[in-house]
Amino acid sequence: MKTETVAARGSGAVRRVLEAEIEAARARGAEHPGVVDVGGGSGGWAVPFAAAGCRVTVVEPSPNALATLKRRADEEGVSDRITVIADDADALGRHIPDGSADLVLAHGLLEIVDDPAAVLAALAAAVAPGGAVSVLVANRHAAVLHRALAGRVAEARQLLTSAAGIAAGDTVLRRFDGDGLKAQLEAAGLEVTLLQGDRVIADLVPGDVRDEDLAEFEQAAAASPALRTIAGRLHAVARRPA
């Protein structure tokens, strides 16, 4: 499965985990695994999943993003495998039957919703026992490090001491660290089975580094607990208990 260039840069470890989840769903008897992509935007994940034979539901309120998704799905010939729900993440429970999805994605979502606990509860309800919820969030510690290295020490201190991990002028409502993300997933009744780093150094290295070298490093570094703490994003996989 191949995702768009921007989404894939530094995301090889995430992509491999999701591919393994789809194969596990097929092993459980799902011929066309059901994927729900909440806040799926223009289809960076949805279109490749549909091309791989999945039935994908995208929950996304932006008309512009959905127009791009439709164009891309048409170009790939997978429009019949993608269902669009033009609504906010908060409305997930009204549209997705409980326990109906083999894989639920919430990538870049929890940073911007008004009530992450409510959204996580809806994600947990949507996934089937044995299925997985994949969450990708901005890492507070990485933001602190990047600001400090750029000489913006006052902003770095704000990020470090703020309860939400944000500074003045931020476009997100919150950032996470590994312990905080794990605690919120568990509070939603999910069992965290994987916590890894994503974009460990991709936002720091110069542009002349070969993509192949960077991808190999990111794949190796994703599982390192020490490097995970400075990764640009944190990736968690959690399951609904059987």
N, C-alpha and C positions, 0 to 999 in steps of 0.2 A: 504494500500500500504506500502510495507516494502523496505527500501533502505539498501545498504550495511552498515556494522557496522561503518566503519570510517566516512562515509558521514552522518550517522544518529546521531552520538554522538553529543548531543547538538543541534540537528536540528529538534526536535519534533515539535516546533512551526512552523517552515518553512513547514514541511511535512503536517501538518494539514491545513495550509492555501492553499497549492497546491491541496490537496484532495478536499477542498471546491470549488476551482475553477473548477475542473473537474466535480463535481456534478452540479455546476451552468451551465456549458456548456451543460450537458445532459438535464437540465431543459429547456434550450433554444432550444432543439431539435437535438443536436449533438449526434447521437447514439454512434459514435466512435470519441470522441473529438480529434482534431488535435493539437499535441504538437510539437514545434520546440525547440530543445535543442542545443543552440549555444555554442560551446566549450564543448560538452557533454562528452568528454573523453572516459572512458571505460564503460560508461553506468550505472553509479550509480543511475541516475534518469530515464534514458530512458527505461531500462529493466523493472523496476517496473511499470512504466506508461503503457508500452505495455502489461504487464501481467494483468493490470486492464482494458484492452480493448481499449486503445487509439491507434491512428495512430501517430507514432513518427518519426520525421526527426531529425537526429543528424548531425550537422555541425562540423567537427573536422578534423584538418590537420594531426594529428599524426598517422602514420601507426601502431605503437605499441599499442596505445590506441584503435584504431579501431579493431585490431586483438583480443584484450581482449573483446571488445564489442561483436564481432561476436561469440566468444566462449560462452560468458555468455548468449547471446540471443538464441543460439542453445540449450544450456542446459535447458533454461526455455521454449523452444518451442515457442518463439515469434518472430523469425527472419522475418516472413512474415509481421509483423506489424511495422518493423523498416526500414526506408530508410536512407542510409548513404550518405552524401555529403562530400567528402574528399577535403575540401577547408578551407581557413581562414574565420574568422568572417567578414572580410572586404568585402567578396564576397557574403554575405547573400542575397543582393538584386537581384543578378543574378540568384539565385536558388529558392527563395521562393516567390510565387505570393503575391502581396499586399492583405492584409486583409484575408489571408487564414487560419491563426492559431487561435485556441481558447486560447492557452497558449504558451507563448514564455519564455524560460529560458535563463538567462545569469548569470550563477553562477561562480564566480571566474574568470571572463572574463575581466571586465573593467579595472582591475589593470594592465593588461599586453598588451592590444592592443595599437597600435600606435595612433589611433584617436578615443577616446571614444565617441565623439560627433557624428561622422559618424556612428559608430556601433549602438548607441542609435537611431539614425534616421532610420536605417534599421530595428531595432527591432520594432519601432513604426509603420513602414509601414507594417510589416509582420502580426501583430496581427489584428484580426477582431474587429470592434466596439462591445463593451460589453465584449471582451476578456481581458486577462491580460498579462502584462509583469512582470516577476519575476526576480529581480536583487539582487544578493548576493555579497557583496564586503567587502574587508578588511577595518577595522575601524582604522583610524589614532589615535584616542585617546587611544584605547586599546593598540596599539603598543607602544605609548609613556609611558603608565603606566607600561607595562610589562618590557620595557627596564629599566625604573627607579627603579622598585622593584628588578631587577636583579643587581643593582649597576652600570649599564651602562648609567650613567647620561649624558655624552657627546652625546651619540647616541640618547638618549631620547630628548635632546634639539634640535638636528638636525631634528628629526621627527616632533617636535612641531613647528619649525620655517620654515621648508621647505615648499614651495608653494605646492609641490606634496605630502608631507607627507612621505618622504623617507629619508634614511640615507645611508652613504657610505657602499657599499657591498650589498645593497638590491637586491633581485631577482625580485622585482616588480617595475613597472614604476611609480605607484602612489597609494595612499590610500585616503579614503574619510571620511568626517564627515557627519552627518545627513543633515545639511543644504546644503552642497555642492552637495550631491547626489540628493536631492530633486530638487535643481535648475537645474541640468543637465537633469533630467528626464522631467521637465517642459519645458526646452528649446527645447526638442525633440518633443514637442506637446502632451505629456502624462499628465494625471491627476493622481497624487499620492494619493492612497486611503489607503495605509498602510505603516508604517515605524516602524519596530520593531528590537530588538536586537536578535542576534543568538550567541551561545556560550558565554553567559554573564560571567559565572565563569568557564566554562569547561576547559579552558586553564590554570587556576590558582590553582584549588583544587588538593589535593594529590590523588594518584592513588587508595587509599583504600576506597574512597567514593563509596557507592553502586550506580550502574547505575540507579536503580529505583529512588533513592533519587535525584540524579543529574537531571534526566529527568523531574521529577516533579517540581524541583526548576526552571529549565530553562524555562519550559512552563509558570510558573507563572511570571517569571521575564522579559520575552521577551517584554511584553507590557509596562513596566515601563519606562517612558521617562528618568528618572535619571539613571537607570541601563543600558539603551540602549546606553548611551554615552560611557560606558566602555566595551561593548560587543566586543568580538573578531571580529564579522562580523555584518554588517548592512544588513537587508533584507527589500527591498521595493517592493511593488506591485503597478503598475501604469496601467492606462487604456487609450485606444484611444477613444477620444470623439466620440459619435455617430454622 
